[in-house]
Amino acid sequence: MKFRDRKFRWIIGIALAAAILLASASPLSSEPFPIPTVNLSISNGANQADQVSTLLQLILILTVLSLAPAILIMLTSFTRIIIVLSLLRQALGTQSLPPNQILIGLSLFLTFFIMGPVWEKVNSQALQPYFSKQITAEQAFDKASHPLRSFMLKQTKEKDLELFVKISRDKRPAKPADVSMTTLIPAFVISELRTAFQIGFLIYMPFLVLDMVIASVLLSMGMLMLPPVMVSLPFKLLLFVLVDGWYLIVGSLVQSFGTV
């Protein structure tokens, strides 16, 4: 009890000493650290057309940035890639390896690689002429949608496109350019989901066969209490490394989009 009382007194003494030192600090150290502020306001004080145009461009950029995640996921190759890589991780049975950050990062860079030609066309045909004031914003949006529409039409199955044309009750388009974006986008998304699950099924099959073989061997040996997944995981990793799985998966994914 005496030892505990002494220890408690030492703690109180140290706390009081620290409080006295902080209270007796110089006035310079007690002054609050200045934090810069950012103020974004919209007022009616713009008298020149250039000022109004700059303000509208700023609002447009903020709007595009807020919609960028949805645009990246729904209008690009990101959906197919991330689903296939997630199914591959489940087929291997490695739980959370590779981590989600690595899968998403790899999917993003593969998306940038696949969509590079499309974004170059958008930049040369729409953005640069618009920034140089050669075309209007409406014309820039129309020109920017052509390369993206062409990419989505190549990856969209005709059956899915017919479904949404029928649901929308619109007139049957005479040519691909007549398909509206509100009809093309959901058709493109479900086509990507179908293709991703087809690729995932092909990836699952060899690992499923390996799991069945390991389970049969363990059952024949009477090892009923040993989980087959624990034994099959090293063989799955060995098989995946021997066939150079990442090379095959990534190469097949990129080539599945064809020539953009």
Protein Blocks (a to p, Z undefined) as FASTA:
>chain_A
ZZmmmmmmmmmmmmmmmmmmmmmpcfklmpccddddddddddfkbfbfklmmmmmmmmmm
mmmmmmmmmmmmmmmmklmmmmmmmmmmmmnonojaccfklmmmmmmmmmmmmmmmmmmm
mmmmmmmmmmnopacfklmmmmmmmmmmmmmmmmpcfklmmmmmmmnopacdfbfklpcf
klmmmmmmmmmmmmmmmmmmmmmmmmmmmmmmmmmmmmmnopakbcfklmmmmmmmmmmm
mnommlmmmmmmmmmnopZZ
